[in-house]
Amino acid sequence: MNNKEIKDGVYGSFGGAFLDDRFTSYLNEIEQTFNRLKKDRKFINELKRYHKEYIGRQTPLYFAERLTNKIGGAKIYLKREDMCHTGAHKLNNAIGQILFAKYMGKKRIIAETGAGQHGVATATVCALFGLSCVIYMGEEDIKRQEMNVFRMKLLGAEVVSVKSGSQTLSDAVDAAFEDLTNNLDDTFYLLGSAVGPHPYPEIVKYFQSVIGREAKRQILKKEGRLPDYVVACVGGGSNAIGLFGAFLDEDVNIIAAEAGGKGLETKEHCSTLELGKEGIIHGFKCLLLKDEDGKVAKTYSISPGLDYPGVSPEISYLKEKGRISSVSITDEEALKAFGMLSKYEGIIPALESSHAVFAAVNLAKRLDKAKVILVNLSGRGDKDVEVVYKKHFAEV
Ligand SMILES: *Cc1c(COP(=O)(O)O)cnc(C)c1O
């Protein structure tokens, strides 16, 4: 997909950097660092060492044989990002960006978090590098995610409660940018998904692309050919673009599984690719969920990591071009997949990843046994067990 529509962080009509001038020099500095470090052997070797010795890469590509047999259709392979340290793909990005901060001489790290997963990943790498860490989190989210707040504190981070707006993720991002304007000299903003102003989406893709590179090599070894389909769940889009990147120029079908929440006919979902319209949020253009007044819509999903009204500009572009397709998976369907993978494979998936698993299962049913589907299992479900228990099994 090397075409003229993708250049300098602009993907067709999406992407860009829509922040005021105060951020220009900061974003330029990061972009220059990115361009320099991509070619720096020392940096690349250091990143590889952390991949291997800290995150636990490479992660396995696992043939889900019992699940496949149960369904009786296409073969389902799982890329086991749930086996990364801290339980999800998020650390791939956090480790990469904190190395940037180190090479840039920044001493203070800030980040936003919704459910707390990115906050925990950021606090983890700050502990690892001995850097001071401030996490912005909406007051509402703090109440809902007590244990993750505690984890961050345990790891040495300061958690700042954001009391503006709806007191959730969007407000936390705004607060982090506000902090940045006051501390441009010594602070690095460690952004959690393939979103935000250029060059962040490219940087996050770069650090998550290890998923696709490994998976491609692994499936070629196991099957002697590329998969027919690759599937990933999409919140901001980092695990998805990390996997998809390796297959964009290949004859492979690419499917993004979005959170359908309580159904597309309700307003309680976050199916940005299905129902979003071009708009600007947090300094970039993407497919965006808006309400009747044209304001950013309130979104909902049982899986906190998918609950965001915007999405990666590159994924927005790929969807509009027809290079990828999207499916909307409801809470109920994700819960079904959560149960199936636990029962048939002994793997409890994150609720986010369960959306991708359901999409794959549904697809596998309709396909011939010779076909191959590769699913990104973005994270493990230990963090979600309590929610699922309370919702479904409390009275059993
Ligand atoms: C955060 C998270 C996601 C969603 O984020 P993306 O940037 O869309 O990948 C998906 N799965 C898990 C396990 C997560 O923690």
The ligand as an SDF file (V2000), in Angstrom:
LIG
                    3D

 15 15  0  0  0  0  0  0  0  0999 V2000
   -6.1810   -1.8660   25.1010 C   0  0  0  0  0  0  0  0  0  0  0  0
   -6.5010   -3.1840   24.5650 C   0  0  0  0  0  0  0  0  0  0  0  0
   -7.0690   -3.3420   23.2810 C   0  0  0  0  0  0  0  0  0  0  0  0
   -7.4720   -2.1930   22.4230 C   0  0  0  0  0  0  0  0  0  0  0  0
   -6.4470   -1.3450   22.0260 O   0  0  0  0  0  0  0  0  0  0  0  0
   -5.9350   -1.2940   20.5310 P   0  0  0  0  0  0  0  0  0  0  0  0
   -5.0780   -0.0720   20.5220 O   0  0  0  0  0  0  0  0  0  0  0  0
   -7.1260   -1.1800   19.6440 O   0  0  0  0  0  0  0  0  0  0  0  0
   -5.1830   -2.5330   20.2860 O   0  0  0  0  0  0  0  0  0  0  0  0
   -7.2840   -4.6230   22.8070 C   0  0  0  0  0  0  0  0  0  0  0  0
   -6.9960   -5.7090   23.5560 N   0  0  0  0  0  0  0  0  0  0  0  0
   -6.4600   -5.5990   24.7900 C   0  0  0  0  0  0  0  0  0  0  0  0
   -6.1680   -6.8370   25.5460 C   0  0  0  0  0  0  0  0  0  0  0  0
   -6.2090   -4.3460   25.3430 C   0  0  0  0  0  0  0  0  0  0  0  0
   -5.6920   -4.2590   26.5770 O   0  0  0  0  0  0  0  0  0  0  0  0
  1  2  1  0
  2  3  1  0
  2 14  2  0
  3  4  1  0
  3 10  2  0
  4  5  1  0
  5  6  1  0
  6  7  2  0
  6  8  1  0
  6  9  1  0
 10 11  1  0
 11 12  2  0
 12 13  1  0
 12 14  1  0
 14 15  1  0
M  END
$$$$
